[in-house]
Structures are given as structure tokens and as C-alpha cells.
Amino acid sequence: ATFSRLVRRCTRYALGGLAALAAPLARCEERKEEPFSKILDDAAAGKVQAVRVGADRCEITLKSGRSYDAKHVPWLGTDWLATRLREHGVRFGALTVPELTRDEKRRAVAKGLFAVLAPVAY
């Protein structure tokens, strides 16, 4: 009983250490998030080059080269946004899901294995 308790404790510490080391790798680059209404303000001012609309957010690229994200308002549809963007001559389309790099795939597999093995080891 004492030996198995020792093994569980060591495993818990090892997994905790791995989680602490993997946490910085899991962080993704933070993009500046602006209010949703800023899209219309910038489009009316002629600053917007393109808008890519996703399921929960929009990525806005300005003519200056700067870009920002705007989170969707949950109860607001996107039809009116398309109409307003067209009125201001702004290109828009769907936000594509980026392909994972080899390292990102490895991290995802490692996180999945950790999520499965951690409760088993505990």
C-alpha cells in the first residue's frame, strides 16, 4: 500500500511538472480584440480592406496593414454586416481554419495523451 501510494505521488508530481512545462507552449499569440461596432466605423471611414467572418469572430484587415479581431454579438446575425460591408466596398469572406504545422500537431497529440493518461495514472 505504501509503495503504490509513493508511485502515485511521484506520477502526480511528474505529470504536474509536464503540465507546467507544456503550458507556455500551449499559449497562442494574442490578437487585439476590438468592439464589434468598430467594424462599421472603420468601414464607413474607408479604412477596411477586408473582413473574414468566422463562427464566433471576425478578422478585420485595415488598408494600413494593421488587423484586429471582433467577437460576434451572439444574437446578431451576419446578413446585415454583409450588406453594410458591400455598401462601403469592403471585400469579405469566410474565415478559414488554418492547417496545423507539424509541431502544432505534435503538441495536440501530447495534450490528448496527457488528458487520457493523467486520470489513469492518478
C-alpha positions as CSV (number, residue, x, y, z in Angstrom):
1,A,0.0,0.0,0.0
2,T,2.8,2.4,0.8
3,F,4.7,1.6,-2.4
4,S,1.6,2.2,-4.6
5,R,1.0,5.5,-2.8
6,L,4.6,6.5,-3.5
7,V,4.3,5.6,-7.1
8,R,1.0,7.6,-7.4
9,R,2.5,10.6,-5.7
10,C,5.6,10.5,-8.0
11,T,3.5,10.1,-11.1
12,R,1.3,13.0,-10.0
13,Y,4.4,15.2,-9.5
14,A,5.8,14.2,-12.8
15,L,2.6,14.9,-14.7
16,G,2.2,18.2,-12.9
17,G,5.7,19.1,-13.9
18,L,5.0,18.2,-17.5
19,A,1.8,20.3,-17.5
20,A,3.8,23.3,-16.1
21,L,6.4,22.9,-18.8
22,A,3.8,22.5,-21.6
23,A,1.7,25.5,-20.5
24,P,3.8,28.1,-22.3
25,L,3.8,26.0,-25.5
26,A,0.0,25.9,-25.4
27,R,-0.4,29.6,-25.4
28,C,-1.2,31.1,-28.8
29,E,-0.5,34.6,-30.0
30,E,-3.0,37.1,-28.6
31,R,-4.5,39.4,-31.2
32,K,-6.0,42.7,-30.3
33,E,-9.8,42.4,-29.9
34,E,-12.0,45.4,-30.7
35,P,-15.7,46.1,-30.2
36,F,-17.9,44.7,-33.0
37,S,-19.2,48.2,-33.8
38,K,-15.7,49.3,-34.8
39,I,-16.0,47.2,-38.0
40,L,-18.8,49.5,-39.2
41,D,-17.0,52.7,-38.0
42,D,-13.8,51.7,-39.8
43,A,-15.7,50.6,-43.0
44,A,-17.6,53.9,-43.1
45,A,-14.3,55.8,-42.8
46,G,-12.9,53.8,-45.7
47,K,-10.2,52.2,-43.6
48,V,-11.1,48.5,-44.0
49,Q,-9.6,46.4,-46.8
50,A,-11.1,43.0,-46.0
51,V,-13.2,41.2,-43.4
52,R,-13.2,37.5,-42.8
53,V,-16.2,36.2,-41.0
54,G,-16.0,33.1,-38.8
55,A,-18.3,31.2,-36.5
56,D,-17.6,33.3,-33.4
57,R,-15.4,36.2,-34.6
58,C,-14.4,38.4,-37.5
59,E,-10.8,39.2,-38.6
60,I,-10.6,42.7,-39.9
61,T,-7.6,43.8,-42.1
62,L,-7.2,47.5,-42.5
63,K,-5.7,49.3,-45.5
64,S,-2.8,50.4,-43.3
65,G,-1.8,46.7,-42.9
66,R,-2.9,46.5,-39.3
67,S,-5.5,43.9,-38.3
68,Y,-7.8,43.1,-35.4
69,D,-10.5,40.7,-34.3
70,A,-14.0,41.4,-33.2
71,K,-16.2,38.9,-31.4
72,H,-19.7,38.3,-32.8
73,V,-22.6,39.6,-30.8
74,P,-24.4,36.2,-30.1
75,W,-28.0,37.3,-31.0
76,L,-27.0,39.3,-34.1
77,G,-26.9,37.7,-37.5
78,T,-24.3,38.5,-40.1
79,D,-26.6,39.2,-43.1
80,W,-26.8,42.9,-42.2
81,L,-23.0,43.0,-41.8
82,A,-22.5,41.7,-45.3
83,T,-25.0,44.4,-46.6
84,R,-23.1,47.2,-44.8
85,L,-19.7,46.0,-46.0
86,R,-20.9,45.8,-49.6
87,E,-22.2,49.4,-49.3
88,H,-18.8,50.6,-48.3
89,G,-17.0,48.5,-51.0
90,V,-15.3,46.2,-48.5
91,R,-14.2,42.7,-49.5
92,F,-15.5,39.9,-47.2
93,G,-15.5,36.2,-47.0
94,A,-15.3,33.2,-44.7
95,L,-12.7,32.8,-42.1
96,T,-10.8,29.6,-42.9
97,V,-9.4,27.2,-40.3
98,P,-5.6,27.2,-40.6
99,E,-3.7,24.0,-41.3
100,L,-1.8,22.8,-38.2
101,T,2.0,22.7,-38.5
102,R,3.9,19.6,-37.7
103,D,4.9,21.0,-34.2
104,E,1.3,22.0,-33.5
105,K,0.1,18.5,-34.4
106,R,2.7,17.0,-32.0
107,R,1.5,19.4,-29.3
108,A,-2.1,18.4,-29.9
109,V,-1.3,14.7,-29.7
110,A,0.8,15.3,-26.5
111,K,-2.1,17.2,-24.9
112,G,-4.6,14.4,-25.9
113,L,-2.3,11.7,-24.4
114,F,-1.9,13.8,-21.2
115,A,-5.6,14.2,-20.9
116,V,-6.1,10.5,-21.3
117,L,-3.2,9.3,-19.2
118,A,-3.3,11.7,-16.3
119,P,-6.6,10.4,-14.8
120,V,-5.4,6.8,-15.4
121,A,-2.1,7.5,-13.6
122,Y,-3.9,9.3,-10.8
